[in-house]
Amino acid sequence: MQRNKRFFDLKRILPLLLAAAMYAAPLAITNQYVLRVCVYVSIYSILACSLNLISGVCGQVSMGHAAFYGVGAYTSALIALSFGLPWPICLLAAGVLSALVGLLIGTPALRLQGGYLVICTVGFNELVRLILLNWVSVTRGPMGLTNIPRPRFFGVAIHSGRQYLYLSMTLLLIVYITLRNILHSRFGRNLRAIKEDETAAETMGIRVHREKVTAFAIAAGFAGMAGSMLAHYMLYINPNLFIGDFSTTILSMVVLGGMGSMPGSVAAATLLTVIPEALRELDRYRMLIYGLMLICMMLGKNIPWDTTPLGRAAARLRGRVKIARESEHGGKD
Amino acid sequence: MERLKVQDICKSFGGLTAVSNVSFQVEAGQIVSIIGPNGAGKTTVFNLLTGFYTCDAGSILLDGRPIENLPPSQYVKEGVARTFQNLRVFPAMTVLENVLIGYQSKIEYGWADAILRTPRLREQERAAREAAMEILERLKLSAFAGERCAGLPYGLQKKLEIARALVCSPRLLLLDEPAAGLNPQETAELADFVHGLPEQGFTILLIEHDMSLVMDISNYIYVMDYGRVISEGIPEQVQKDPKVIEAYIGQGGIRHASEG
């Protein structure tokens, strides 16, 4: 009992400590380039976590997540440019519109299973790219949107890298907590049940299609918000940022982080953002090495580590620690 | 009082008639079984009773309310829960979570409660957990509550599937071959458990191939063959009916057929 209580406490305090560390860290970063990479890590983490809800948790693999990111970015930028509305409103509008597009696409698409759904979402991503590229009167086509206003709070514009990092980190935190709460509710449980066995889920009274579409729309909405963050950070966007290739990258983050694991998604998003940056000096070999590393990481994920000598040693160590802890616990009683 | 009243339901797939003019009824608080050789249409009847197939004709009344041709997810709310012939638990989820999924139709909080983790959510989640643990306790599964389903022996997974259906507190419980794949000891245990369910207010419709189980616990039996009900009655009557013996290949009667 005592041990349970202590475990519970640790579980409660650890996230708070992590959040505190997260908010303290930017103060120590002075390098503008590092700050920039960190902002991208936050934005990509939002994308990975939101895709994780529908693809990781619910098992409905989508390769069109960048499309919602794009819809959000353009919505936000266009509203800011044409109406001069403050950024929080643009952010919300981006989220809502992307979620609506998600609802519209998800309703028919999520009737499809497995590979068919994947191909459908690939097609959707291409569709959005082509619209952004060719609807020149609104999106200015390949030239993209420029002079997107910076977010302002109380009349002061956000401009330094550190301020942007705080802003994007806060957005990530809100998205993360929201998704985590969903996962820990009956909705998260239902989504996992749907991934396991749709027929059984349906029999237990879960309206499978409706739950899938809702999760898809929520994921799309958060991707749209990430797009808004990007637009008002880069101050310039063009259709190339939202192509299918990038959807693949987001999906890689979800897969690498472990389907269904939110901390995993953040960790993988960090890794897959930092590695290409770290390899920048290798110039033209960069993407080659990145690709190879990605293959190795995915293969490494699938190795049954517990059966390798390394894994066995680790298990022995864990066992020893556990025995030690238990004997200590027994002594206390 | 009749809990379930099925009248002249029909279902055909293309030219194949799987169920034709089948009628039967289940009295509240009884165990009624449907038996018959493979391909007789028993599982099709279950699928019609739970909305996985739509009836071509006929009606299904639960306590006088028509329940035919609803979407499958609606049946738990109407009071019908089922298990599956080929085990459908959620393997990657824990035993407790599996039962919680069964309870989900009774949970009422919405998305806003979920995102904000309101007291309403906490209250209902606690109640759900208590109800789930109570069922697990009753089925002697509570020791495995935190374990992943996939790691459990087959017999326990079968039991868990029943627990998941019971937690909905259904007015009618459909069990599709609950003893399939169980060893004799597990089967005997299952028989005891199912036999005790009517006392707790459950009404059961059972499909089963294990004849000794069926004969021991059923109040009434319907025999199907080629999509029709060919015989019905209390176990002793059905056992002696020549039509039933013929359906099960004739020769030595039902007992041999079930062993072969």
Interface residues (C-beta under 8 A of the other chain):
Chain A: T178 N181 I182 H184 S185 R186 F187 G188 R189 N190 R192 A193 E196 D197 T199 A200 A201 E202 T203 M204 G205 I206 R207 V208 T214
Chain B: T50 F52 P71 P72 S73 Q74 Y75 V76 K77 A81 R82 F84 R88 V89 F90 P91 A92 M93 E97 L100 I101 G102 Q104 S105 I107 Y109 W111 D113 A114 I115 L116 R117 L121 E125 A128 R164 C168
